[in-house]
């Protein structure tokens, strides 16, 4: 197990290029199973979760060729479906939550799909009902082996298009149902669909492959099923969660950073939400420039003067993956902020580590925390901590880079799951960070 040793309190300077989006890549990679033709994908991030999924695809029989950094071709013309019921797949699939999204493509193309109960971050209840209820609506039969914790869906007579109202706007659930419906017979209408940029990217890629999807960017999708799909080329968007992480890092360390090629049109509320904390964000072409905040940053208040509250919501609301960053950045703001995590019930439990570093945080309940900012009148103190999940891990790393002294972060494999070569990239802009066994 590796650890990060971070010497905090240093200002950073330079340019950072965001990696490809993790959450989009996991969807797009599963979509290559929908056609026997070659699919070429660029800007794939070199991170643990994505690499695990590529390994699973290879074991399933997908022919994979690395063309250059971040660019791969995939050809799914000779799949070994027996692998899906093997002990090897049960072990590999259960270690990656994103593996659930191979079910929709396989169900649509072959009439069956299987998955072990997947793992992932320990951030509260993340049910899979939306996925399987969608498949059942399309005519599939569901089975679950409780002893082996193994799910299966089968549609030997094929899938039939239908109308469905999703009980929650699940991103992975929407992606899975879209991929199954693209190969169903007839028209499928999905209401309360997730509409994140990554879902939009998936729909655009499928349309490039010959699918017929309308309503892209809205929560009402119409999909006319087709009998076959062909190959295409696709480029993954920059990761908006990483972009938000770099914004928070620049503010907390009073650094001047430029984040390159951010795809502004796909950032939604992210820039304006950080501006509510008083952070200056300048648009320069398609880049974000964060100037040095010499005098810190002051939290805005609502028009009626009430306490600033920042909460998450399904897109186009503020993404829950950045609330941990907002929380840690607020610890040095001038003013108070309430962070309300509505979509997951355990994502705020890492705040005890920030309190140990000297942050003033009141954890009201599993969903809400009130932060009283220091306004840089006192620095956070270095400490030893453990990363509980990807997003809390990067938040603790940002705290350590701003703290006085040398901090140690254990379980950095969690951070590696979502951030590509983060220690090397941080050192390139002046951070004092070392990876050690």
C-alpha positions in Angstrom: 0.0 0.0 0.0 1.4 3.4 -1.0 1.1 6.7 0.9 1.5 10.4 -0.1 3.8 12.6 2.0 2.9 16.2 1.4 4.8 19.3 2.6 2.1 22.0 2.7 2.1 25.7 2.6 3.7 26.2 -0.8 2.2 28.3 -3.6 1.8 26.6 -7.0 2.1 28.2 -10.4 1.6 27.0 -14.0 -0.8 25.2 -16.3 -2.7 21.9 -15.7 -4.4 19.9 -18.4 -7.4 18.0 -17.1 -7.6 14.3 -17.8 -10.4 12.7 -19.7 -13.7 12.3 -17.7 -13.7 9.2 -15.6 -17.5 8.9 -15.5 -17.9 9.3 -19.2 -15.1 6.9 -20.0 -16.8 4.1 -18.0 -20.0 4.5 -20.0 -18.4 4.9 -23.4 -16.1 1.8 -22.9 -19.2 -0.3 -22.2 -20.8 0.9 -25.4 -18.1 -0.7 -27.5 -19.9 -4.0 -26.8 -22.9 -3.0 -28.9 -21.2 -3.5 -32.2 -18.8 -6.0 -33.8 -17.2 -3.2 -35.7 -14.1 -1.2 -34.5 -14.7 1.7 -32.2 -11.8 4.2 -31.6 -11.9 6.3 -28.4 -9.5 9.2 -27.5 -8.7 11.0 -24.3 -9.3 7.9 -22.1 -7.8 8.7 -18.6 -5.1 6.4 -17.3 -6.7 5.7 -13.9 -7.4 2.5 -11.9 -11.2 2.3 -12.4 -10.9 2.8 -16.2 -8.0 0.4 -16.5 -9.9 -2.3 -14.6 -12.9 -1.9 -17.0 -10.6 -2.2 -20.0 -9.1 -5.4 -18.4 -12.6 -6.8 -18.0 -13.4 -6.0 -21.6 -10.3 -7.8 -22.7 -11.1 -10.9 -20.6 -14.6 -10.8 -22.2 -13.0 -11.1 -25.6 -12.8 -7.6 -26.9 -9.8 -7.0 -29.1 -8.1 -3.9 -27.7 -5.2 -2.0 -29.3 -3.5 1.0 -27.7 -2.9 3.5 -30.5 -1.2 6.3 -28.4 -1.5 7.9 -25.0 -5.2 7.9 -24.1 -6.3 6.5 -27.5 -7.5 2.9 -28.0 -9.4 0.9 -30.5 -11.9 -1.8 -29.5 -13.4 -4.6 -31.6 -16.1 -6.8 -30.1 -16.6 -9.3 -32.8 -15.8 -12.5 -30.9 -16.9 -12.2 -27.3 -16.7 -15.0 -24.8 -20.0 -14.7 -23.0 -19.2 -17.7 -20.7 -16.7 -15.4 -19.0 -19.7 -13.5 -17.5 -20.6 -16.5 -15.3 -17.1 -17.4 -14.3 -15.5 -17.0 -10.9 -12.9 -14.8 -12.5 -15.6 -12.3 -13.6 -17.4 -12.4 -10.2 -14.1 -11.3 -8.6 -13.1 -8.7 -11.2 -16.6 -7.2 -11.7 -17.4 -6.9 -8.0 -14.4 -4.7 -7.5 -15.7 -2.0 -9.9 -19.1 -0.4 -9.7 -18.9 0.8 -13.3 -18.9 -2.8 -14.5 -22.7 -2.7 -14.0 -23.0 -0.8 -17.4 -21.9 -3.8 -19.4 -25.3 -5.3 -18.8 -27.3 -3.0 -21.0 -25.2 -3.4 -24.1 -25.0 -7.2 -23.8 -28.7 -7.5 -23.1 -29.6 -5.4 -26.1 -27.2 -7.2 -28.4 -27.3 -10.8 -27.1 -30.4 -11.0 -25.0 -28.6 -11.6 -21.8 -26.3 -9.9 -19.3 -24.8 -10.8 -15.9 -23.0 -8.9 -13.2 -21.8 -9.6 -9.7 -22.9 -7.1 -7.0 -20.5 -4.3 -7.7 -18.2 -2.4 -5.3 -17.0 1.2 -5.4 -17.0 4.0 -3.0 -18.4 3.6 0.5 -20.6 6.7 0.4 -23.9 5.3 1.4 -26.7 3.4 -0.2 -26.4 3.3 -4.0 -29.1 0.9 -5.2 -29.3 -0.7 -8.6 -33.1 -1.0 -8.8 -33.4 1.7 -11.5 -31.1 -0.3 -13.8 -33.1 -3.6 -13.5 -36.5 -2.0 -13.4 -35.6 -0.4 -16.8 -34.6 -3.7 -18.2 -37.8 -5.4 -17.0 -39.8 -2.6 -18.6 -38.1 -3.5 -21.9 -39.2 -7.1 -21.5 -36.2 -8.7 -19.8 -36.5 -11.3 -16.9 -34.5 -10.6 -13.8 -32.9 -13.1 -11.5 -30.7 -12.8 -8.4 -28.6 -15.4 -6.8 -28.5 -14.2 -3.2 -25.8 -16.7 -2.0 -23.4 -15.7 -4.8 -24.5 -12.1 -4.9 -25.0 -12.4 -8.7 -27.5 -10.5 -10.9 -28.8 -11.6 -14.3 -31.2 -10.3 -16.9 -32.3 -12.3 -19.9 -34.6 -11.6 -22.9 -34.5 -14.6 -25.2 -37.3 -13.2 -27.3 -35.6 -9.8 -27.6 -36.4 -6.4 -26.0 -39.5 -4.3 -26.8 -39.6 -0.6 -26.7 -41.9 1.0 -24.1 -42.6 4.2 -22.0 -40.9 4.4 -18.6 -40.7 6.9 -15.8 -37.5 6.4 -13.9 -37.9 6.6 -10.1 -34.6 8.5 -9.9 -32.4 10.3 -12.4 -29.6 7.7 -12.0 -26.7 8.5 -14.3 -25.5 4.9 -14.7 -29.0 3.6 -14.7 -30.0 6.0 -17.5 -26.8 5.0 -19.5 -27.6 1.3 -19.1 -31.2 1.6 -20.2 -30.3 3.8 -23.2 -27.8 1.2 -24.4 -30.3 -1.6 -24.1 -33.1 0.4 -25.7 -31.0 1.3 -28.6 -31.2 -2.3 -29.8 -34.8 -2.9 -28.7 -37.7 -3.4 -31.2 -39.8 -0.2 -31.5 -39.7 3.1 -29.6 -38.6 3.6 -26.0 -39.4 6.8 -24.1 -37.5 7.5 -20.9 -38.8 10.3 -18.7 -36.8 11.6 -15.7 -33.6 10.5 -17.5 -30.3 11.8 -16.2 -29.0 14.5 -18.6 -25.4 15.1 -17.5 -22.9 16.0 -20.3 -21.6 12.4 -20.0 -25.0 11.0 -20.8 -25.2 13.5 -23.7 -21.8 12.2 -24.9 -23.0 8.6 -24.8 -26.1 9.5 -26.8 -24.1 11.4 -29.4 -21.7 8.4 -29.7 -24.5 5.9 -30.1 -26.1 8.2 -32.8 -22.8 8.2 -34.6 -22.9 4.4 -34.5 -26.4 4.4 -36.1 -28.7 4.7 -33.1 -31.8 7.0 -33.2 -31.9 9.0 -30.0 -33.8 12.3 -29.6 -34.1 14.7 -26.7 -30.4 14.7 -25.9 -29.6 17.2 -23.1 -33.2 16.9 -21.7 -34.7 14.5 -19.2 -37.1 13.1 -21.8 -35.4 10.8 -24.3 -36.9 9.0 -27.2 -35.1 6.1 -28.7 -36.1 4.3 -31.8 -34.5 0.8 -31.7 -32.3 -0.4 -34.5 -31.2 -3.9 -35.5 -27.5 -3.2 -35.6 -24.9 -0.5 -34.9 -21.6 0.1 -36.6 -18.2 1.5 -35.5 -17.3 5.1 -34.9 -14.7 7.5 -33.4 -15.3 9.3 -30.2 -13.4 11.8 -27.9 -14.0 11.9 -24.1 -14.7 15.3 -22.5 -12.3 16.7 -19.9 -13.2 15.7 -16.4 -15.3 18.4 -14.8 -14.7 16.9 -11.3 -11.0 17.3 -11.8 -11.4 20.8 -13.1 -13.4 21.7 -10.0 -10.7 20.1 -7.8 -8.0 22.3 -9.4 -10.1 25.4 -8.9 -10.4 24.5 -5.2 -6.6 23.7 -5.0 -5.7 27.1 -6.5 -7.9 29.0 -4.0 -6.8 27.1 -0.9 -3.0 27.5 -1.7 -3.4 31.1 -2.9 -1.9 30.0 -6.2 -2.0 31.3 -9.8 -3.1 28.4 -12.0 -4.4 28.0 -15.5 -6.6 25.0 -16.3 -6.4 24.3 -20.0 -9.1 23.2 -22.4 -11.9 22.8 -19.9 -14.9 22.6 -22.3 -16.7 25.6 -20.7 -20.0 24.8 -22.3 -20.1 21.5 -20.3 -19.3 22.9 -16.9 -22.8 23.9 -15.9 -23.0 25.5 -12.4 -19.4 24.6 -11.4 -17.7 28.1 -12.1 -20.6 30.1 -10.5 -20.7 27.8 -7.4 -17.1 28.4 -6.7 -17.7 32.1 -7.3 -20.2 32.0 -4.4 -17.2 31.4 -2.2 -15.6 34.5 -3.5 -13.1 32.7 -5.8 -12.2 34.7 -8.9 -12.5 32.6 -12.0 -11.7 34.1 -15.4 -12.5 32.6 -18.8 -9.7 32.9 -21.3 -10.8 31.2 -24.6 -11.6 27.7 -23.4 -9.2 27.9 -20.4 -9.9 28.8 -16.7 -7.5 31.2 -15.1 -7.4 31.4 -11.3 -5.4 34.4 -10.1 -3.5 34.4 -6.8 -5.9 35.2 -4.0 -3.5 37.3 -1.9 -6.3 38.6 0.4 -8.2 35.4 0.4 -11.8 35.0 -0.7 -15.1 36.1 0.9 -18.3 34.1 0.9 -21.3 35.8 -0.8 -24.6 36.0 1.1 -28.1 35.6 -0.3 -30.1 38.7 -1.1 -32.0 38.4 2.3 -28.7 38.1 4.1 -29.2 34.5 5.1 -26.4 31.9 5.4 -24.8 30.7 2.2 -26.0 27.1 1.5 -24.5 25.0 -1.3 -26.3 21.7 -2.1 -26.1 19.0 -4.8 -28.8 18.0 -7.3 -29.2 16.0 -10.4 -27.9 17.8 -13.5 -28.2 20.7 -14.3 -27.8 21.1 -10.6 -24.4 21.2 -8.8 -22.7 17.8 -9.0 -22.4 15.9 -5.7 -18.9 14.8 -6.6 -17.6 18.4 -5.9 -19.3 19.1 -2.6 -16.3 17.6 -0.7 -14.1 20.2 -2.5 -16.5 23.0 -1.7 -16.4 22.0 2.0 -12.6 22.0 2.3 -12.2 25.3 0.4 -14.8 26.9 2.7 -12.6 26.1 5.7 -10.3 29.1 4.7 -13.1 31.4 3.3 -14.1 34.6 5.0 -17.6 33.8 6.2 -19.8 30.8 6.9 -21.2 28.1 4.5 -23.6 25.3 4.9 -22.9 22.3 2.7 -26.0 20.1 2.2 -25.2 16.7 0.6 -28.7 15.5 -0.5 -27.9 12.6 -2.8 -25.6 10.4 -0.5 -25.8 10.0 3.2 -22.2 9.2 4.2 -20.0 11.5 2.1 -19.5 14.1 4.8 -18.0 11.7 7.4 -14.5 12.6 6.4 -14.8 16.1 8.1 -13.4 14.7 11.4 -10.0 14.6 9.6 -10.4 18.3 8.7 -11.4 19.1 12.3 -8.2 17.4 13.5 -6.3 19.8 11.2 -8.0 22.8 12.9 -10.9 23.4 10.6 -14.1 24.8 12.2 -16.8 22.5 11.1 -20.1 21.5 12.7 -21.5 18.2 11.3 -25.2 18.7 11.8 -26.2 15.2 10.5 -25.1 12.8 7.8 -26.2 15.2 5.1 -25.3 18.7 6.4 -22.2 20.5 7.7 -21.7 24.1 8.6 -18.2 25.5 8.0 -16.9 28.7 9.7 -14.0 29.9 7.5 -10.7 30.9 9.0 -10.1 33.6 6.3 -6.5 32.4 6.3 -6.0 34.0 9.8 -4.7 30.6 10.8 -3.4 27.7 8.7 -4.6 24.1 8.9 -2.2 21.8 10.7 -0.5 18.9 9.0 -1.6 15.4 10.2 -1.8 11.7 9.2 -5.0 10.6 7.6 -6.6 7.9 5.5 -8.5 8.5 2.2 -12.0 6.9 2.5 -13.1 7.4 -1.1 -12.0 9.2 -4.3 -13.6 12.6 -3.7 -12.9 12.8 0.1 -9.3 11.7 -0.8 -8.7 14.6 -3.2 -10.2 17.0 -0.7 -7.9 15.8 2.1 -5.0 16.2 -0.4 -5.9 19.8 -1.1 -6.2 20.4 2.7 -2.7 18.9 3.1 -1.2 21.1 0.4 -2.5 24.2 2.1 -1.6 23.1 5.6 1.4 24.0 7.8 3.9 21.1 8.0 4.1 17.6 6.5 1.0 15.4 6.2 0.7 11.8 5.3 -2.3 10.3 3.5 -2.8 6.5 3.5 -5.0 4.4 1.1 -4.1 6.7 -1.8 -5.3 3.9 -4.1 -8.7 5.5 -3.7 -7.3 8.7 -5.1 -5.6 6.8 -8.0 -9.0 5.4 -8.9 -10.1 8.8 -10.2 -7.0 11.0 -10.8 -4.3 10.2 -13.3 -0.7 10.5 -12.1 -1.8 13.2 -9.7 1.5 13.4 -7.8 3.6 13.9 -11.0 1.1 16.6 -12.3 1.1 18.4 -9.0 4.9 18.4 -8.8 5.0 20.0 -12.2 3.3 23.1 -10.8 5.4 23.3 -7.7 3.7 21.0 -5.1 5.9 19.2 -2.6 4.4 15.7 -2.8 6.1 12.3 -2.7 4.6 8.8 -3.2 6.1 6.2 -0.9 5.5 2.5 -0.2 
